[in-house]
Amino acid sequence: MMDLSTRYMGLELPNPIIASSSGLTASVEEVRKCARFGAGGVVLRSIFEEQIAEEMEDLGDRSVGVHDHPEVREYLSRYGQENAIDEYLDLIREAKRSVEIPVIASIHCATSGVWIEFARKVEQAGADGIELNVFLMPLDPDREGREYEQVYLDIARAVSASVSIPVALKIGTFFSGLAHTVRTLGASGVRALVLFNRFYRFDFDIETLRIVPARAFSSPDEIAGSLRWISLLSGRLNCDLVANTGIHDGAGVIKQLLAGACAVQMCSALYQYGIEHIAVVLEEVRQWMTQHGFETIEDFRGKMSRMASGNPEAYERVQFMKVVEGRL
Ligand SMILES: Cc1cc2nc3c(=O)[nH]c(=O)nc-3n(C[C@H](O)[C@H](O)[C@H](O)COP(=O)(O)O)c2cc1C
């Protein structure tokens, strides 16, 4: 009897596919739909720190067309809502009443202050966990990398210490010493790290010479970033790892589990193919497990991590040399 269940930051998930935080997890109807099509958990859309929205509005003033980016539109429309906090707490309560899978609230923050109180309210509203989505671009050349990292650490520590539900931290890749930073953040009190967020990207229109939003959705080849780092770091941290960005199909899920992730988060593929795509991906995972004789996720999770591999060099630069020499 096949069992797809997994444990993620202390929560029991019926399977490792989590609907990532986005407009697709912004209403109870959509959360129900995620559960109906087999999601193992949902991360509700983020509630945003005022400062972030203001920064994005500034960017919008300077960059024609940036509001056309769906993610920015969502950010700004949410920020404009009155009673945003009460509405968010209601969303948690209703989602919890409606589905049996874990419901994780998401807080988008850049400072630790106001969110401590809010995190407690999220816990009281019944969320099974909190995901902190920290969005901090290291743009200032006068600020050292460790100053930025300290903000992440302060947020992670403060929120983890103020609630008893598990806290995950969702980060990007813009750190000077990624492995060290990830290890430090993993020991900050959070139960999991989400590797990696996909930040807003811009592009240039070379006809109008304007800044325009780049593609809002990831492509499947973007899986390479998190696959590398999860396989390199899994088994070497004090917390769970959850894969995010570029996971579009069963193969993507399987790769990340082989790398050592406890679960994966999907967003772009659900926008592109509909929430019902979760059922398709789950079936692909089941078929692969059957073909390979695996009955549980633990039978193969982490099998291809650098630590489990007998060939750690394969995860490092030598591969590049082989490609250059035409040996791969
Ligand atoms: C339209 C849109 C809205 C999003 N909203 C949020 C959000 O509210 N909070 C958050 O943490 N991430 C948000 N994200 C990021 C996704 O959760 C996810 O991290 C990212 O899209 C990478 O995963 P993917 O490759 O499966 O799309 C959003 C992404 C998109 C495209």
The ligand as a MOL file (V3000), in Angstrom:
LIG
                    3D

  0  0  0     0  0            999 V3000
M  V30 BEGIN CTAB
M  V30 COUNTS 31 33 0 0 0
M  V30 BEGIN ATOM
M  V30 1 C 1.0280 36.0470 -8.9510 0
M  V30 2 C 1.9080 35.6010 -7.8330 0
M  V30 3 C 1.6000 35.9570 -6.5180 0
M  V30 4 C 2.4470 35.5820 -5.4660 0
M  V30 5 N 2.1290 35.9410 -4.1910 0
M  V30 6 C 2.9490 35.5400 -3.1610 0
M  V30 7 C 2.6290 35.8280 -1.8170 0
M  V30 8 O 1.6120 36.4470 -1.4960 0
M  V30 9 N 3.4940 35.4160 -0.8500 0
M  V30 10 C 4.6150 34.6930 -1.1290 0
M  V30 11 O 5.3480 34.3050 -0.1940 0
M  V30 12 N 4.9350 34.3680 -2.3970 0
M  V30 13 C 4.1360 34.7860 -3.4080 0
M  V30 14 N 4.4410 34.4300 -4.6960 0
M  V30 15 C 5.6360 33.5750 -4.9340 0
M  V30 16 C 5.2450 32.0860 -4.9920 0
M  V30 17 O 4.6860 31.6210 -3.7730 0
M  V30 18 C 6.4580 31.2080 -5.3020 0
M  V30 19 O 7.4070 31.3480 -4.2630 0
M  V30 20 C 7.1520 31.5570 -6.6100 0
M  V30 21 O 6.2060 31.8390 -7.6240 0
M  V30 22 C 8.0800 30.4260 -7.0690 0
M  V30 23 O 7.3860 29.1970 -7.2150 0
M  V30 24 P 6.9110 28.6580 -8.6700 0
M  V30 25 O 8.1220 28.4980 -9.5000 0
M  V30 26 O 6.1880 27.3790 -8.4130 0
M  V30 27 O 6.0100 29.7210 -9.2190 0
M  V30 28 C 3.6070 34.8070 -5.7500 0
M  V30 29 C 3.8960 34.4310 -7.0660 0
M  V30 30 C 3.0760 34.8200 -8.1010 0
M  V30 31 C 3.4240 34.4020 -9.5080 0
M  V30 END ATOM
M  V30 BEGIN BOND
M  V30 1 1 1 2
M  V30 2 1 2 3
M  V30 3 2 2 30
M  V30 4 2 3 4
M  V30 5 1 4 5
M  V30 6 1 4 28
M  V30 7 2 5 6
M  V30 8 1 6 7
M  V30 9 1 6 13
M  V30 10 2 7 8
M  V30 11 1 7 9
M  V30 12 1 9 10
M  V30 13 2 10 11
M  V30 14 1 10 12
M  V30 15 2 12 13
M  V30 16 1 13 14
M  V30 17 1 14 15
M  V30 18 1 14 28
M  V30 19 1 15 16
M  V30 20 1 16 17
M  V30 21 1 16 18
M  V30 22 1 18 19
M  V30 23 1 18 20
M  V30 24 1 20 21
M  V30 25 1 20 22
M  V30 26 1 22 23
M  V30 27 1 23 24
M  V30 28 2 24 25
M  V30 29 1 24 26
M  V30 30 1 24 27
M  V30 31 2 28 29
M  V30 32 1 29 30
M  V30 33 1 30 31
M  V30 END BOND
M  V30 END CTAB
M  END
